[in-house]
């Protein structure tokens, strides 16, 4: 199996995995980073969302061999102490219910507001529509993204 050197949360890490291994399983199984969740395995639910070069991507369908010099950020690397504006808004609005989708939701929202700091409600809905919340916390998610954008 080949070695891959990745830049994850600002640190260079080398892993020895098969070239087709999805980034999700490298994070969870090889590096014990459990914040990124497995949801559907086909890039449809958003639970596995991470940032690659500041863009939100689904790690369950991204083979490790397709990553070279990109910078990867997981929920663990979004902020050292949970003070990213999206994380703070999530707490203030009290978004989570079961919490399973929250890392993916937060990663999608943070990439979105980095590109659009003054979004409309429609733009927020469009940006977040691919992330599924089984508890249907969509109204609170929308409010939290709106608040985070204002506080960014």
C-alpha positions as CSV (number, residue, x, y, z in Angstrom):
1,X,0.0,0.0,0.0
2,X,1.3,3.5,-0.8
3,X,2.0,6.3,1.7
4,X,0.1,9.5,1.5
5,X,1.2,12.7,3.3
6,X,-1.7,14.9,4.0
7,X,-2.1,18.4,5.6
8,X,-4.9,18.0,8.1
9,X,-5.8,20.8,10.5
10,X,-2.5,22.5,9.8
11,X,-0.3,19.4,10.5
12,X,1.4,17.1,8.0
13,X,0.4,13.5,8.6
14,X,1.5,10.4,6.7
15,X,-0.8,7.4,6.3
16,X,-0.4,4.0,4.6
17,X,-3.7,3.1,3.0
18,X,-5.0,1.7,-0.3
19,X,-5.4,4.4,-3.0
20,X,-9.2,4.0,-3.2
21,X,-9.7,4.5,0.6
22,X,-12.1,7.4,1.1
23,X,-10.8,10.3,3.1
24,X,-13.6,9.7,5.7
25,X,-12.2,6.3,6.6
26,X,-8.6,7.7,6.7
27,X,-9.8,10.3,9.2
28,X,-11.9,8.0,11.3
29,X,-10.1,4.6,11.2
30,X,-6.5,5.6,10.6
31,X,-6.3,8.9,12.5
32,X,-9.0,8.3,15.1
33,X,-10.7,11.7,14.2
34,X,-14.3,10.8,15.0
35,X,-15.9,14.2,14.5
36,X,-16.5,13.6,10.8
37,X,-19.4,11.2,10.6
38,X,-20.4,8.4,8.3
39,X,-24.0,8.9,7.1
40,X,-24.9,7.4,3.7
41,X,-21.6,6.6,2.0
42,X,-22.7,8.1,-1.3
43,X,-22.2,11.8,-0.7
44,X,-25.9,12.6,-0.3
45,X,-26.4,13.4,3.3
46,X,-23.5,15.7,4.3
47,X,-22.6,14.1,7.6
48,X,-19.0,13.5,6.4
49,X,-18.4,17.1,5.2
50,X,-14.9,18.5,5.6
51,X,-13.1,21.4,4.0
52,X,-10.5,20.8,1.2
53,X,-8.8,24.1,0.4
54,X,-11.6,26.0,2.2
55,X,-14.4,24.3,0.2
56,X,-17.0,22.0,1.7
57,X,-16.6,18.4,0.3
58,X,-18.0,15.0,1.1
59,X,-15.2,12.9,2.5
60,X,-17.0,9.6,2.0
61,X,-16.6,9.8,-1.7
62,X,-13.2,11.4,-2.0
63,X,-10.5,8.8,-2.6
64,X,-7.2,9.5,-0.8
65,X,-5.3,9.2,-4.0
66,X,-7.1,12.3,-5.4
67,X,-5.6,14.5,-2.6
68,X,-2.1,15.9,-3.1
69,X,-1.1,19.3,-1.7
70,X,-4.6,20.3,-0.6
71,X,-5.3,21.6,2.9
72,X,-7.9,19.6,4.8
73,X,-9.8,20.9,7.8
74,X,-12.1,18.8,9.9
75,X,-14.5,19.8,12.6
76,X,-11.7,19.2,15.1
77,X,-9.6,21.8,13.3
78,X,-12.3,24.5,12.7
79,X,-11.2,26.2,15.9
80,X,-9.1,25.2,18.8
81,X,-11.7,25.9,21.5
82,X,-15.1,26.0,19.7
83,X,-15.1,29.7,19.1
84,X,-15.6,29.8,15.4
85,X,-18.7,32.0,14.7
86,X,-20.7,29.1,13.3
87,X,-20.0,27.0,16.4
88,X,-20.9,29.9,18.7
89,X,-24.1,30.5,16.7
90,X,-25.0,26.8,16.9
91,X,-24.8,27.1,20.7
92,X,-26.7,30.4,21.0
93,X,-29.5,29.2,18.8
94,X,-29.4,25.7,20.4
95,X,-29.4,23.9,17.1
96,X,-28.6,20.3,17.9
97,X,-31.1,17.7,18.8
98,X,-29.4,14.3,18.3
99,X,-26.3,16.0,17.0
100,X,-25.3,13.4,14.5
101,X,-25.4,15.7,11.5
102,X,-24.0,18.7,13.3
103,X,-20.3,18.5,12.3
104,X,-21.2,18.3,8.6
105,X,-23.8,21.1,8.9
106,X,-21.2,23.3,10.7
107,X,-18.5,22.5,8.1
108,X,-20.9,23.3,5.2
109,X,-22.1,26.5,6.9
110,X,-18.6,27.8,7.7
111,X,-17.3,27.3,4.2
112,X,-20.5,29.0,2.9
113,X,-20.2,32.1,5.0
114,X,-16.5,32.4,4.3
115,X,-17.5,32.9,0.6
116,X,-20.7,34.9,1.3
117,X,-20.7,37.0,4.5
118,X,-24.1,38.6,3.8
119,X,-26.3,35.8,2.6
120,X,-30.0,36.0,2.1
121,X,-32.3,33.4,3.6
122,X,-32.7,31.9,0.2
123,X,-28.9,31.7,-0.3
124,X,-28.6,30.0,3.1
125,X,-31.3,27.5,2.2
126,X,-29.6,26.7,-1.1
127,X,-26.2,26.3,0.5
128,X,-27.4,24.0,3.3
129,X,-30.0,22.0,1.3
130,X,-27.7,19.0,0.7
131,X,-27.1,18.4,4.4
132,X,-29.8,16.2,5.9
133,X,-30.9,16.6,9.5
134,X,-32.9,13.6,10.6
135,X,-34.3,15.6,13.5
136,X,-35.5,18.4,11.1
137,X,-33.7,21.3,12.9
138,X,-33.7,23.2,9.6
139,X,-35.2,26.4,11.0
140,X,-32.7,26.6,13.8
141,X,-29.9,25.7,11.4
142,X,-30.9,28.6,9.1
143,X,-31.1,31.0,12.0
144,X,-27.7,29.9,13.2
145,X,-26.1,30.4,9.8
146,X,-27.7,33.8,9.6
147,X,-26.3,34.8,13.0
148,X,-22.9,33.4,12.2
149,X,-22.7,35.4,9.0
150,X,-23.6,38.6,11.0
151,X,-20.9,37.8,13.6
152,X,-18.1,36.9,11.1
